[in-house]
Amino acid sequence: MSDIKLFRTTSSSVIELRGSAVALEKSLQLLIERNMDAFLGVRFLASEFMTTNGGRMDSLGIDENGSPVIIEYKRASNENVINQGLFYLDWLMDHQRDFEWLVLERYGQDQAKAVEWGSPRLICIAGDFTKYDAHAVNQMNRNIELVRYRRFGEELLLFELLTSTSERPARDFSGEGTGLGEPVLNRPRSRQKTVTQYLADADQELLDLYEAIKAYLLALGDDVQLKTLDNYVAFRRLKNFACVEVKPQIRHIKVFVKVDPDSVQLEPGFTRDVRNIGHFGTGDLEVIITDSASLDKAKPLMDRSYDGA
């Protein structure tokens, strides 16, 4: 479906490195599981997890936003890994306690309580997919990502996000919403205000600023997905690259990006190193946006975070 070309350049020549996608072996699955956070932004939970109906999930994890993630590997050209993964997603939604127990054992009680059940994900990894696979995924109302891998020699491994879809969450009929075309997940209310409620409290100028930030982040690539959580709005490719909080009481918007704070000249009131400061979402650099001028100044930092995701 896609053709990636990788070259080694010297002062006198250009040599193409030929990528290969041999049958996905167990060793590659183990490599992915050992480095799942670096590759996919997912924390590892279990390998070859047995379900009560006799199935077996290849890999199971939890992502940066607390969402359950099932990873299935397509080892044969005739293997219908997408349908298999959907079967496991349905099983997981009916056995949430089993998943939360895994999280509790590995990452503790706080993480287990914070599991985000609004939008579990299925990541399918293969040497290639057909155009019919991509078309089928685009018709489904589920969070599915198709990831192609390529090996270049013994040292280089490439992951390419071919297509991804986001589930359209059920609407909340309580009458509360953003008014911005973003439905609210129907879940128990927390005592702390959600980002959706903060958006409802914002004046028109702040709403316009939020919409400008959202439009810029979404326009960075066709692979950008938006996920509205309780405390922030996450923008991600395979991994989060921007987490947005709205602060109507002080009339500004915080964007947390994955940029090394040591690589930028920090400016009080605009950028802050939050590596050792607790905050919602992911990202070590906090960027405060108050108007169109600070948004323009923040765009290169958003670009860097997107490129590194």
Protein Blocks (a to p, Z undefined) as FASTA:
>chain_A
ZZcddddddfkbccddddddddddfklmmmmmmmmmmmnopacfbghiacfkopacfbdc
ddfkopacdddddfbfklcfklmmmmmmmmmmmmmmlmmmmmmmmnojklmmmpcfklcc
dddddfbdcfklmmmmmmpccdddddddddehjkbccdddfbdcdddddddfehpaehno
pacddddddfbdcfklmmmmpcfklmmmmmmmmmmmmmnpmkbccdddfkbccddfkbcf
bdcdddfknopadddddddfklpccdehkaccfklgccehedjbdcddfbfklmmmmmmm
mmmmmmmZZ
